C-alpha cells in the first residue's frame, strides 16, 4: 500500500482549521472531557499537551515583535483556561474513583508531580503549591490585570485624539488615503485588543482561585471517599489523596503560571515593533559603564571575609570581561566619527584659493528651509529625524492636488536663527519664521478640550491657533482631554504645506509650464501643438496658469484649460480675459472644489446699488471704489464668511462676470475663506440656495 495514500495528521488538522471545523471540535472535546470519564493514559497525554501548549504560548509572546501582532491572544487565553479547568474536572473524577488503588491510579503525570517534584512529602507539596499560587495570583496575575485595565482605559480615552491626529496628517499630506485608513484600522484594533485583554485577564485570576478551591475539594472529597467508601485508615487516606491532590494542583498550576507570565510580558511591552531579546540585551546589558560599576561592586563584596568569595569574584570577573568587550566594540564607532568632527572644526589648510568663475554664482533655490542648531536632529535621518520624509510626503500630495511638480526643498542650518527657530524661503526670500521645541509636542485645542494642560504656551505656525508645547509623557493625558497632539516634524511639515499653497503662483514658471505641456503632448499631441506657439505665446499661458493659482484654482485639469485657451485665443490674448474664459470652462470643477458633492450651493448676492457701483468701478467709468466703502464691504463679507464657517458650509458670493475679478482681489487676503464666483461659472444643473444679500 502506498505511503502517500493518507495525508499526515498535521496536514489533516490544518485542513480542518482552514475549513472552520477546528475551533468547534476543540470546544466540544473540552466539554466532553468534563462529562466523559478519561483513562489515566489519556489524562497523562492531555496534561503533557497542556504543558506544551503553555510553553508554545509563552515563547510566541517572547518572539512576537509587538502586541498587535498577536491579536488572537485573548481567545488563546480563554481556550487554555478552559482546557486546564476541564482537565481539573477530569483528574478530580479519576482521583476520587481510583485513588484508593495507589498513587499510580490517577496517571503517571500526577504521580510524578506528587512524588518526584515534592519528594513524596505532602507537607512540602502543600507549601510549594501555596507558593506557586501566591506568585501566580498575587504577583503576576494581579499586576497583569492592573496593567491591562489602565492601558485599555488610556487607549480608549486617547482614541478620539489619535483619530484627529490621523486626519490632520492626511490633510497635511503626510499620509495617503490608504495609509490613513490603515492607521485608523490600527487604532481600532489596538483599542479592541487591550479592551479584550482587560477582560481576558479576569480568566487567569478566576483560574487561580479555582485551583485553590479544587485542591481543598479534592482533599476533603478524597478523605471522605477513602475512609467512608473504601474503608481506608484515616492516615493512609490522608497521605494518598493529599499527594494525588497536590500532584493534580501542581500539574495545573505550572501551565497557569506560564500563561500568566505570557500575559504579563505581552501587556507590559511597548506598542512599537521591536525584538524583545534584542531590546533587553541592548538596553539592560548594552552599557559598559553599568556593567563595569556592577563588576567593581561584586569584586568588592567578594573580598569581604566571610562572604561567598568564589561566587562573587567569579561573577564580578565575568561582568568586568563583558564590560571590557563592550567598550572595545564601541571604540571603532567613536574613532570613525572623530576624524570628520576634527576636519569640520579645523580650518582648511588648502593651497591658495582658485580664481573666481561663474560657477561661484549658484542659482537660487525655489524652496528653502533654514533651521536653528537644535532643530538639526529633526532633519538628520541618521539621528532619527522624520522631517525629510514628511516634506517629501507633502510635496507628493500637493503635486497631485495643485497640478504641477512642487520643487524640492533645500534644507540648511543657519546660525543666525535662534536655536529652536526655522525659516521658510521662496526663491531666496523669507516668507515665514516660526519656533518649535524639538523635545516637546504641540497640543492643539480643536474646540472641545475638557481642561487646560501644563506646558509652554505657543501658537500653531500654520494657522495661528493657540497651542501648548507639552512633554512627550503628557501625550496620553492631552489626548484624553481632547487635544490633538502632533510632533515637531508634523508642525513644520504642515506649515510648509500651507505656505506652498499660498505661494504656488510664484513656484510656477516657464520651465514648469513647459514640462506640463510636454506631459500634455504625450496624451493630446495635437492640442499641445495648437496651443503654443500657434495660438498663444508661452508667457501668456504661464500668466493664465498663475492667475488660476492666485485664485486657488488647481491646474490639474490641464487638458480642459488648454482647450479653453485654444478656443478663445482668436478673440483675445489678454491674460485676464483668458483667465475668465478658462474659469467658465472649469465651472463645474471649481464648484465641486468649493462645495464637494453637496446637492445645493449656498450663496450670497450683492444688492443692486452695490453691484452697480462695483460694475462702474470695474469698467473705469469714474466711479472709483472709495476706501470707506471698500472697508465696510470687506467687513460685511468677513461677517458672512464667519457665519457660514460656523454652519459648516462654504462661503460663496455670486456676482456678475465683470465684477468678479475686482471683488476677488479685494477679499483675497482679508477674507481668504470666501469664494467669489461669476454667474457664468455655475453649472446650469447646480441648485443654488440664497443665504442673503450683501449691501
C-alpha positions as CSV (number, residue, x, y, z in Angstrom):
1,X,0.0,0.0,0.0
2,X,1.3,3.4,-0.9
3,X,2.5,5.6,2.0
4,X,1.1,8.7,0.4
5,X,-2.4,7.5,0.3
6,X,-3.3,9.1,3.6
7,X,-2.1,12.7,4.4
8,X,-0.2,13.2,7.7
9,X,-2.1,14.1,10.8
10,X,-0.7,17.7,10.9
11,X,-1.9,18.3,7.4
12,X,-5.4,17.0,8.3
13,X,-5.5,19.3,11.3
14,X,-4.6,22.3,9.1
15,X,-7.3,21.4,6.6
16,X,-9.8,21.2,9.4
17,X,-8.7,24.6,10.8
18,X,-9.0,26.2,7.3
19,X,-12.5,24.7,6.9
20,X,-13.6,26.3,10.1
21,X,-14.0,23.0,12.0
22,X,-11.0,23.2,14.2
23,X,-12.4,25.6,16.9
24,X,-15.8,23.9,17.3
25,X,-14.1,20.5,17.6
26,X,-11.7,21.7,20.3
27,X,-14.6,23.3,22.3
28,X,-16.7,20.1,22.0
29,X,-13.7,18.0,23.0
30,X,-13.1,20.1,26.2
31,X,-16.8,19.9,27.1
32,X,-16.6,16.1,26.6
33,X,-13.7,15.9,29.0
34,X,-15.9,17.3,31.7
35,X,-18.7,14.7,31.1
36,X,-16.9,11.6,29.8
37,X,-14.5,9.7,32.2
38,X,-11.0,9.5,30.9
39,X,-8.5,6.7,31.3
40,X,-5.2,7.6,33.2
41,X,-3.1,7.2,30.0
42,X,-5.3,9.7,28.1
43,X,-5.2,12.0,31.1
44,X,-1.3,11.9,31.0
45,X,-1.3,12.8,27.3
46,X,-3.7,15.7,27.9
47,X,-1.7,17.0,30.8
48,X,1.5,16.9,28.7
49,X,-0.3,18.6,25.9
50,X,-1.4,21.4,28.3
51,X,2.2,22.0,29.4
52,X,3.4,22.0,25.8
53,X,0.7,24.5,24.7
54,X,1.5,26.8,27.6
55,X,5.2,26.7,26.6
56,X,4.4,27.5,23.0
57,X,2.2,30.4,24.1
58,X,5.0,31.8,26.3
59,X,7.6,31.5,23.5
60,X,5.2,33.1,21.0
61,X,4.8,36.1,23.2
62,X,8.6,36.4,23.6
63,X,9.3,36.3,19.9
64,X,6.3,38.5,18.7
65,X,7.6,41.9,17.7
66,X,4.6,43.9,19.0
67,X,1.4,43.2,20.9
68,X,-0.9,43.9,18.0
69,X,0.8,41.1,16.0
70,X,-0.8,38.6,18.5
71,X,-4.4,39.9,18.4
72,X,-5.8,36.3,18.8
73,X,-4.1,36.1,22.3
74,X,-7.4,36.7,24.3
75,X,-9.0,33.8,22.5
76,X,-5.9,31.6,23.1
77,X,-6.0,32.7,26.8
78,X,-9.7,31.6,27.1
79,X,-9.0,28.3,25.4
80,X,-6.1,27.4,27.6
81,X,-8.0,28.3,30.7
82,X,-10.9,26.1,29.6
83,X,-8.5,23.3,28.9
84,X,-7.0,23.5,32.4
85,X,-10.4,23.6,34.1
86,X,-11.7,20.7,32.0
87,X,-8.5,18.7,33.0
88,X,-9.1,19.6,36.6
89,X,-12.6,18.2,36.5
90,X,-11.4,15.0,34.7
91,X,-8.5,14.5,37.1
92,X,-10.7,15.0,40.1
93,X,-13.1,12.3,38.8
94,X,-10.1,9.9,38.3
95,X,-8.6,10.7,41.7
96,X,-11.9,10.1,43.6
97,X,-12.7,6.9,41.7
98,X,-9.3,5.2,41.6
99,X,-7.2,7.0,44.3
100,X,-7.6,4.0,46.8
101,X,-5.6,1.8,44.4
102,X,-2.4,3.9,44.9
103,X,-0.5,6.8,43.6
104,X,-0.3,5.5,40.0
105,X,-4.1,5.1,39.8
106,X,-4.6,8.8,38.6
107,X,-1.9,8.6,35.9
108,X,1.9,8.9,35.8
109,X,2.0,12.7,35.4
110,X,0.1,13.4,38.6
111,X,2.1,10.7,40.4
112,X,5.4,12.2,39.2
113,X,4.4,15.7,40.4
114,X,3.2,14.3,43.7
115,X,6.2,12.2,44.4
116,X,9.3,13.3,42.4
117,X,8.7,17.1,42.4
118,X,7.9,17.4,46.1
119,X,9.8,14.3,47.3
120,X,6.6,12.4,48.3
121,X,6.1,14.7,51.3
122,X,2.7,16.2,51.2
123,X,3.6,18.9,53.7
124,X,6.3,20.1,51.3
125,X,3.8,19.8,48.5
126,X,1.2,22.0,50.2
127,X,3.9,24.7,50.8
128,X,5.2,24.5,47.2
129,X,1.6,24.7,45.9
130,X,0.8,27.6,48.1
131,X,4.0,29.5,47.0
132,X,3.2,28.9,43.3
133,X,-0.4,30.1,43.8
134,X,0.7,33.2,45.7
135,X,3.2,34.0,42.9
136,X,0.6,33.5,40.2
137,X,-2.4,35.0,41.9
138,X,-1.0,37.9,44.0
139,X,2.0,39.0,41.9
140,X,1.8,38.1,38.2
141,X,-2.0,37.9,37.6
142,X,-2.9,41.0,39.7
143,X,-0.1,43.1,38.1
144,X,-1.0,42.0,34.6
145,X,-4.7,42.7,35.2
146,X,-4.0,46.2,36.5
147,X,-1.7,47.0,33.5
148,X,-4.4,45.7,31.1
149,X,-7.1,47.8,32.8
150,X,-5.1,51.0,32.8
151,X,-3.8,50.6,29.3
152,X,-7.3,49.9,28.0
153,X,-8.7,53.0,29.7
154,X,-5.9,55.3,28.4
155,X,-6.2,53.9,24.9
156,X,-10.0,54.3,24.8
157,X,-9.7,57.9,26.2
158,X,-7.0,58.8,23.6
159,X,-8.8,57.2,20.7
160,X,-10.6,60.4,19.5
161,X,-7.3,62.4,19.7
162,X,-5.5,59.8,17.6
163,X,-8.2,59.8,15.0
164,X,-8.0,63.6,14.8
165,X,-4.2,63.4,14.5
166,X,-4.5,61.0,11.6
167,X,-7.0,63.3,9.9
168,X,-4.5,66.2,10.5
169,X,-1.7,64.2,8.9
170,X,-3.9,63.3,6.0
171,X,-4.9,66.9,5.4
172,X,-1.2,68.0,5.6
173,X,-0.2,65.5,3.0
174,X,1.9,63.4,5.4
175,X,-0.3,60.3,4.8
176,X,-2.1,58.9,1.7
177,X,-5.7,57.8,2.0
178,X,-4.7,54.2,2.1
179,X,-2.1,54.9,4.9
180,X,-4.7,56.9,6.9
181,X,-7.2,54.0,6.5
182,X,-4.6,51.6,7.7
183,X,-3.7,53.9,10.7
184,X,-7.4,54.2,11.7
185,X,-7.7,50.4,11.5
186,X,-4.7,50.0,13.7
187,X,-6.1,52.4,16.3
188,X,-9.3,50.5,16.3
189,X,-7.5,47.2,16.6
190,X,-5.4,48.5,19.4
191,X,-8.4,49.6,21.4
192,X,-10.2,46.3,20.8
193,X,-7.1,44.3,21.7
194,X,-6.4,46.0,25.0
195,X,-10.1,46.0,25.9
196,X,-10.2,42.3,25.3
197,X,-7.0,41.8,27.3
198,X,-8.6,43.7,30.2
199,X,-11.4,41.2,30.3
200,X,-9.3,38.2,29.5
201,X,-7.0,38.9,32.5
202,X,-10.0,38.0,34.7
203,X,-9.8,34.4,33.3
204,X,-6.4,34.0,34.8
205,X,-7.5,35.4,38.1
206,X,-10.5,33.2,38.3
207,X,-8.4,30.2,37.2
208,X,-6.1,30.8,40.2
209,X,-9.0,30.9,42.6
210,X,-10.5,27.8,41.1
211,X,-7.2,26.0,41.5
212,X,-7.1,26.7,45.3
213,X,-10.8,25.6,45.7
214,X,-10.3,22.4,43.6
215,X,-7.3,21.4,45.8
216,X,-9.3,21.7,49.0
217,X,-12.3,20.0,47.4
218,X,-10.1,17.1,46.4
219,X,-8.6,16.8,49.8
220,X,-11.9,16.7,51.6
221,X,-13.7,14.6,49.0
222,X,-10.8,12.1,48.7
223,X,-10.6,11.7,52.5
224,X,-14.3,11.1,52.7
225,X,-14.4,8.6,49.8
226,X,-11.3,6.7,51.0
227,X,-12.5,6.4,54.6
228,X,-16.2,6.0,54.2
229,X,-16.5,4.1,50.9
230,X,-13.3,2.1,50.7
231,X,-12.6,1.6,54.4
232,X,-9.1,3.0,54.3
233,X,-7.4,4.1,57.6
234,X,-7.6,7.8,58.1
235,X,-3.8,8.3,57.9
236,X,-3.4,6.3,54.7
237,X,-6.4,8.0,53.1
238,X,-5.0,11.4,54.0
239,X,-1.5,10.7,52.7
240,X,-2.7,9.1,49.5
241,X,-5.3,11.6,48.5
242,X,-3.2,14.6,49.7
243,X,-0.3,13.6,47.4
244,X,-2.7,13.0,44.5
245,X,-4.5,16.3,45.0
246,X,-1.2,18.2,45.3
247,X,0.2,16.5,42.2
248,X,-3.0,17.4,40.4
249,X,-2.8,21.0,41.6
250,X,0.9,21.4,40.6
251,X,0.2,19.9,37.2
252,X,-2.5,22.6,36.7
253,X,-0.5,25.5,38.3
254,X,2.6,25.1,36.2
255,X,0.8,25.8,32.8
256,X,-1.3,28.5,34.6
257,X,2.0,30.2,35.7
258,X,3.4,30.0,32.2
259,X,0.3,31.6,30.6
260,X,0.1,34.2,33.3
261,X,3.7,35.1,32.6
262,X,3.0,35.4,28.9
263,X,0.0,37.7,29.6
264,X,2.2,40.0,31.8
265,X,5.0,40.0,29.2
266,X,2.6,41.0,26.4
267,X,0.8,43.8,28.2
268,X,4.0,45.3,29.6
269,X,5.6,45.6,26.2
270,X,5.7,48.8,24.2
271,X,3.3,49.2,21.3
272,X,6.1,49.8,18.7
273,X,7.7,46.9,16.8
274,X,10.8,45.5,18.4
275,X,12.6,42.3,19.2
276,X,12.3,41.6,22.9
277,X,15.6,39.8,23.3
278,X,17.5,42.4,21.4
279,X,15.8,45.2,23.3
280,X,16.6,43.7,26.7
281,X,20.2,42.9,25.7
282,X,20.7,46.4,24.2
283,X,19.0,48.4,27.0
284,X,19.9,46.4,30.1
285,X,23.3,44.9,29.2
286,X,24.4,47.3,26.4
287,X,26.0,50.0,28.7
288,X,29.6,49.1,29.5
289,X,29.7,51.7,32.4
290,X,26.9,50.0,34.2
291,X,28.5,46.6,33.8
292,X,31.9,47.9,34.9
293,X,30.4,49.5,38.1
294,X,28.4,46.3,38.9
295,X,31.6,44.3,38.4
296,X,33.5,46.5,40.8
297,X,30.8,46.2,43.5
298,X,30.7,42.4,43.2
299,X,34.5,42.2,43.4
300,X,34.5,44.4,46.5
301,X,31.8,42.3,48.2
302,X,33.8,39.2,47.2
303,X,36.8,40.4,49.0
304,X,34.9,40.8,52.3
305,X,35.8,38.0,54.8
306,X,33.0,35.6,55.5
307,X,31.2,36.2,52.2
308,X,31.0,33.5,49.4
309,X,34.2,34.9,47.8
310,X,34.4,32.4,44.9
311,X,30.8,33.2,43.7
312,X,31.1,37.0,43.9
313,X,34.6,37.2,42.5
314,X,33.7,34.9,39.6
315,X,30.6,36.8,38.7
316,X,32.4,40.1,39.1
317,X,35.2,39.0,36.8
318,X,32.6,37.8,34.2
319,X,30.8,41.2,34.3
320,X,34.1,43.0,34.0
321,X,35.1,41.0,31.0
322,X,31.7,41.8,29.3
323,X,32.2,45.5,30.1
324,X,35.6,45.4,28.5
325,X,34.3,43.7,25.4
326,X,31.5,46.3,25.0
327,X,34.0,49.1,25.5
328,X,36.3,47.7,22.8
329,X,33.3,47.2,20.4
330,X,32.1,50.9,20.9
331,X,35.6,52.4,20.3
332,X,35.6,52.0,16.5
333,X,32.4,53.9,16.0
334,X,33.8,56.8,18.1
335,X,37.0,56.7,16.2
336,X,35.2,56.8,12.8
337,X,33.2,59.9,13.9
338,X,36.2,61.7,15.4
339,X,38.1,62.5,12.1
340,X,35.0,64.0,10.5
341,X,34.4,66.2,13.5
342,X,38.0,67.3,13.6
343,X,38.1,68.1,9.9
344,X,35.0,70.3,10.4
345,X,36.4,72.1,13.4
346,X,39.9,72.9,11.9
347,X,40.3,75.5,9.2
348,X,41.3,74.1,5.8
349,X,45.0,74.5,5.1
350,X,44.5,74.2,1.3
351,X,46.6,75.9,-1.3
352,X,45.8,79.4,-2.5
353,X,42.2,79.9,-3.5
354,X,41.4,79.3,-7.2
355,X,40.3,82.2,-9.4
356,X,36.6,83.1,-9.2
357,X,34.5,81.9,-12.1
358,X,30.7,81.8,-13.0
359,X,30.3,78.5,-11.1
360,X,30.5,80.6,-7.9
361,X,27.2,82.2,-8.8
362,X,24.8,79.5,-7.7
363,X,21.1,79.6,-8.7
364,X,18.6,80.5,-6.0
365,X,16.6,77.5,-4.7
366,X,12.8,77.8,-5.4
367,X,12.1,76.5,-1.9
368,X,14.4,76.6,1.1
369,X,14.2,75.7,4.8
370,X,16.7,77.1,7.3
371,X,16.8,75.7,10.8
372,X,18.5,76.5,14.1
373,X,21.1,74.2,15.5
374,X,18.7,72.5,18.0
375,X,16.4,71.5,15.1
376,X,19.1,69.7,13.1
377,X,18.1,66.3,14.7
378,X,14.7,66.7,13.0
379,X,16.3,66.9,9.6
380,X,19.2,64.4,10.1
381,X,17.9,60.9,9.2
382,X,20.9,59.4,11.0
383,X,19.5,60.8,14.2
384,X,16.0,59.5,13.6
385,X,14.8,62.8,12.0
386,X,11.5,62.4,10.2
387,X,11.1,65.9,8.7
388,X,12.7,65.0,5.3
389,X,10.2,62.1,4.9
390,X,7.3,64.3,6.0
391,X,8.2,67.1,3.5
392,X,8.5,64.5,0.7
393,X,5.0,63.3,1.5
394,X,3.7,66.9,1.5
395,X,5.3,67.5,-1.9
396,X,3.7,64.4,-3.4
397,X,0.3,65.3,-2.1
398,X,0.5,69.0,-3.2
399,X,1.8,67.9,-6.6
400,X,-1.3,65.8,-7.2
401,X,-3.7,68.4,-5.8
402,X,-2.3,71.6,-7.3
403,X,-1.4,70.1,-10.7
404,X,2.4,70.7,-11.1
405,X,5.6,69.3,-9.6
406,X,6.4,71.1,-6.4
407,X,10.2,71.7,-6.5
408,X,12.4,70.0,-3.9
409,X,13.3,71.8,-0.7
410,X,16.9,72.8,0.1
411,X,17.4,72.4,3.9
412,X,20.4,74.0,5.6
413,X,21.3,75.2,9.1
414,X,21.5,78.9,9.9
415,X,23.4,80.1,13.0
416,X,21.8,83.5,12.7
417,X,18.5,81.9,13.8
418,X,17.7,81.1,17.4
419,X,18.3,77.5,18.4
420,X,14.6,76.5,18.0
421,X,13.7,78.7,15.1
422,X,13.2,77.8,11.5
423,X,12.6,79.9,8.4
424,X,10.9,79.1,5.0
425,X,12.1,80.8,1.9
426,X,10.6,81.1,-1.6
427,X,13.2,82.0,-4.3
428,X,15.6,83.0,-1.6
429,X,13.1,85.4,0.1
430,X,12.0,84.6,3.7
431,X,8.2,84.2,3.8
432,X,7.7,82.9,7.3
433,X,9.6,82.3,10.6
434,X,8.4,80.2,13.5
435,X,9.6,78.3,16.5
436,X,9.3,74.7,17.5
437,X,10.6,72.7,20.5
438,X,12.2,69.5,19.3
439,X,12.0,67.8,22.7
440,X,8.2,68.5,23.1
441,X,5.0,68.0,21.2
442,X,2.3,70.6,20.2
443,X,-1.1,70.1,21.7
444,X,-3.9,71.9,19.7
445,X,-7.3,72.5,21.1
446,X,-9.8,71.7,18.3
447,X,-12.6,73.4,20.3
448,X,-13.7,70.6,22.7
449,X,-10.8,70.3,25.2
450,X,-12.0,69.3,28.7
451,X,-9.5,71.5,30.5
452,X,-6.0,73.2,30.4
453,X,-2.7,71.3,30.3
454,X,0.7,72.3,31.6
455,X,3.3,73.3,29.1
456,X,4.9,76.2,27.1
457,X,2.2,78.4,25.6
458,X,2.6,79.0,21.8
459,X,0.8,79.1,18.5
460,X,0.3,76.8,15.6
461,X,2.7,78.3,12.9
462,X,0.4,77.3,10.0
463,X,-2.9,78.9,11.2
464,X,-2.0,80.9,14.2
465,X,-4.2,78.9,16.7
466,X,-3.4,78.9,20.4
467,X,-1.5,75.8,21.4
468,X,0.7,74.3,24.2
469,X,4.1,72.6,23.9
470,X,3.9,69.6,26.2
471,X,6.4,66.9,27.2
472,X,6.0,63.5,25.3
473,X,4.9,61.8,28.5
474,X,1.9,64.1,28.7
475,X,0.6,62.9,25.3
476,X,-1.8,60.4,26.7
477,X,-3.2,62.9,29.2
478,X,-3.6,65.6,26.5
479,X,-5.4,63.2,24.1
480,X,-7.7,62.1,26.9
481,X,-8.6,65.8,27.5
482,X,-9.5,66.2,23.8
483,X,-6.3,67.9,22.4
484,X,-4.9,67.0,19.1
485,X,-1.2,66.3,19.7
486,X,1.4,66.5,16.8
487,X,5.2,66.1,16.9
488,X,7.6,68.9,15.8
489,X,8.2,67.4,12.4
490,X,4.5,67.4,11.6
491,X,4.2,71.0,12.8
492,X,6.9,72.1,10.4
493,X,5.6,70.0,7.5
494,X,2.0,71.4,8.0
495,X,3.4,74.9,8.0
496,X,5.4,74.1,4.8
497,X,2.2,72.7,3.1
498,X,0.2,75.8,4.0
499,X,2.9,78.2,2.6
500,X,3.4,76.2,-0.6
501,X,-0.3,76.6,-1.3
502,X,-0.2,80.3,-0.7
503,X,2.9,80.8,-2.9
504,X,2.1,78.3,-5.6
505,X,1.9,81.1,-8.3
506,X,5.5,82.1,-7.6
507,X,6.7,78.5,-7.9
508,X,5.1,78.0,-11.4
509,X,7.5,79.5,-14.0
510,X,8.2,79.0,-17.7
511,X,10.2,75.8,-17.1
512,X,7.4,74.2,-15.1
513,X,4.8,75.1,-17.7
514,X,7.0,73.7,-20.5
515,X,7.1,70.4,-18.6
516,X,3.4,70.5,-18.2
517,X,2.9,71.0,-21.9
518,X,5.4,68.2,-22.6
519,X,3.3,65.9,-20.4
520,X,0.1,67.0,-22.2
521,X,1.7,66.3,-25.6
522,X,2.0,62.6,-24.6
523,X,-1.8,62.2,-24.4
524,X,-3.0,65.0,-26.6
525,X,-0.2,65.9,-29.1
526,X,-2.4,67.9,-31.5
527,X,-3.9,70.0,-28.7
528,X,-0.4,70.9,-27.2
529,X,0.8,71.8,-30.7
530,X,-2.2,74.1,-31.4
531,X,-1.9,75.8,-28.0
532,X,1.7,77.1,-28.2
533,X,3.2,78.7,-30.1
534,X,0.4,78.6,-32.7
535,X,-2.5,80.0,-30.6
536,X,-0.7,81.7,-27.7
537,X,2.9,82.5,-26.8
538,X,4.3,80.7,-23.8
539,X,4.4,83.8,-21.5
540,X,0.6,84.2,-21.9
541,X,-0.1,80.6,-21.0
542,X,2.2,81.0,-17.9
543,X,0.3,84.1,-16.8
544,X,-3.1,82.4,-17.2
545,X,-2.0,79.4,-15.1
546,X,-0.5,81.7,-12.5
547,X,-3.8,83.7,-12.3
548,X,-5.7,80.5,-11.7
549,X,-3.3,79.5,-8.9
550,X,-3.6,83.0,-7.4
551,X,-7.4,82.4,-7.2
552,X,-6.8,79.0,-5.6
553,X,-8.0,77.0,-8.7
554,X,-5.8,73.9,-9.2
555,X,-4.4,73.4,-12.7
556,X,-4.5,69.6,-12.8
557,X,-7.4,69.9,-15.4
558,X,-4.7,70.9,-17.9
559,X,-6.4,69.4,-20.9
560,X,-9.6,71.3,-20.3
561,X,-7.6,74.5,-19.7
562,X,-5.7,74.1,-23.0
563,X,-9.0,73.5,-24.9
564,X,-10.5,76.7,-23.5
565,X,-7.3,78.7,-24.3
566,X,-7.2,77.5,-27.9
567,X,-10.9,78.2,-28.3
568,X,-10.8,81.8,-27.0
569,X,-7.3,82.8,-28.3
570,X,-8.8,84.0,-31.6
571,X,-10.8,86.7,-29.7
572,X,-8.2,87.9,-27.2
573,X,-4.7,87.3,-25.9
574,X,-5.2,89.3,-22.7
575,X,-4.4,87.0,-19.7
576,X,-7.2,88.5,-17.6
577,X,-9.8,87.8,-20.3
578,X,-8.4,84.3,-21.0
579,X,-8.4,83.6,-17.3
580,X,-12.1,84.4,-17.1
581,X,-12.8,82.2,-20.1
582,X,-10.9,79.3,-18.5
583,X,-12.8,79.7,-15.2
584,X,-16.1,79.5,-17.2
585,X,-14.9,76.2,-18.8
586,X,-13.8,74.9,-15.3
587,X,-17.0,76.0,-13.6
588,X,-18.2,72.6,-12.6
589,X,-14.7,71.6,-11.3
590,X,-14.4,74.9,-9.4
591,X,-17.8,74.5,-7.7
592,X,-17.0,70.9,-6.8
593,X,-13.7,72.0,-5.2
594,X,-15.7,74.5,-3.1
595,X,-18.8,72.6,-2.1
596,X,-17.9,68.9,-2.8
597,X,-20.8,66.7,-3.8
598,X,-23.4,68.7,-1.9
599,X,-26.7,68.9,-3.9
600,X,-27.0,72.7,-3.2
601,X,-24.6,75.5,-3.2
602,X,-25.3,78.2,-0.6
603,X,-24.5,81.7,-2.0
604,X,-24.7,85.4,-1.1
605,X,-25.5,88.0,-3.7
606,X,-24.8,91.7,-3.9
607,X,-27.5,94.4,-3.5
608,X,-28.4,96.1,-6.8
609,X,-26.9,99.6,-5.8
610,X,-23.6,98.0,-4.6
611,X,-23.5,95.9,-7.8
612,X,-23.8,99.0,-10.0
613,X,-21.0,100.8,-8.1
614,X,-18.7,97.8,-8.5
615,X,-19.6,97.5,-12.2
616,X,-18.8,101.2,-12.8
617,X,-15.6,100.8,-10.9
618,X,-14.5,97.7,-12.9
619,X,-15.4,99.4,-16.2
620,X,-13.5,102.6,-15.3
621,X,-16.4,105.0,-15.6
622,X,-15.0,107.3,-13.0
623,X,-16.9,105.8,-10.1
624,X,-13.8,104.5,-8.2
625,X,-14.5,102.5,-5.1
626,X,-13.8,104.8,-2.2
627,X,-11.8,103.5,0.8
628,X,-14.6,103.8,3.3
629,X,-16.9,101.7,1.1
630,X,-14.2,99.1,0.5
631,X,-13.6,98.7,4.2
632,X,-17.3,98.3,5.0
633,X,-17.7,95.8,2.2
634,X,-14.7,93.8,3.5
635,X,-16.3,93.8,7.0
636,X,-19.7,92.6,5.7
637,X,-18.1,89.9,3.6
638,X,-16.0,88.7,6.6
639,X,-19.1,88.5,8.8
640,X,-20.9,86.4,6.1
641,X,-17.9,84.1,5.8
642,X,-17.8,83.7,9.6
643,X,-21.5,82.8,9.8
644,X,-21.0,80.2,7.0
645,X,-18.0,78.7,8.7
646,X,-20.0,78.4,12.0
647,X,-22.6,76.5,10.0
648,X,-20.0,74.2,8.5
649,X,-20.8,75.4,4.9
650,X,-18.7,77.1,2.3
651,X,-18.8,80.9,2.0
652,X,-19.6,81.9,-1.6
653,X,-20.6,85.3,-3.2
654,X,-22.3,85.1,-6.6
655,X,-21.7,88.3,-8.7
656,X,-21.8,89.3,-12.4
657,X,-18.8,88.3,-14.5
658,X,-17.4,91.9,-14.9
659,X,-17.3,92.4,-11.2
660,X,-15.8,89.0,-10.1
661,X,-12.1,89.7,-10.7
662,X,-12.2,93.1,-8.9
663,X,-14.1,91.7,-5.9
664,X,-11.9,88.6,-5.7
665,X,-8.8,90.9,-5.5
666,X,-10.4,92.9,-2.7
667,X,-11.1,90.0,-0.4
668,X,-8.2,87.7,-1.4
669,X,-6.1,88.4,1.7
670,X,-8.7,89.9,4.1
671,X,-11.2,87.1,3.8
672,X,-9.3,84.1,2.4
673,X,-12.1,81.6,3.1
674,X,-14.6,83.5,0.8
675,X,-15.0,82.3,-2.8
676,X,-16.2,84.7,-5.4
677,X,-18.0,83.1,-8.4
678,X,-19.5,84.6,-11.5
679,X,-22.9,83.7,-12.6
680,X,-21.4,82.2,-15.8
681,X,-19.2,79.8,-13.7
682,X,-22.0,78.0,-12.0
683,X,-23.3,74.9,-13.9
684,X,-26.8,75.1,-15.1
685,X,-27.9,71.9,-13.3
686,X,-26.5,73.1,-9.9
687,X,-29.1,74.1,-7.4
688,X,-28.4,77.4,-5.6
689,X,-29.6,78.3,-2.1
690,X,-29.7,82.0,-1.4
691,X,-28.5,82.8,2.1
692,X,-28.7,86.6,2.0
693,X,-27.8,89.8,0.2
694,X,-24.8,92.0,0.9
695,X,-25.5,95.7,0.8
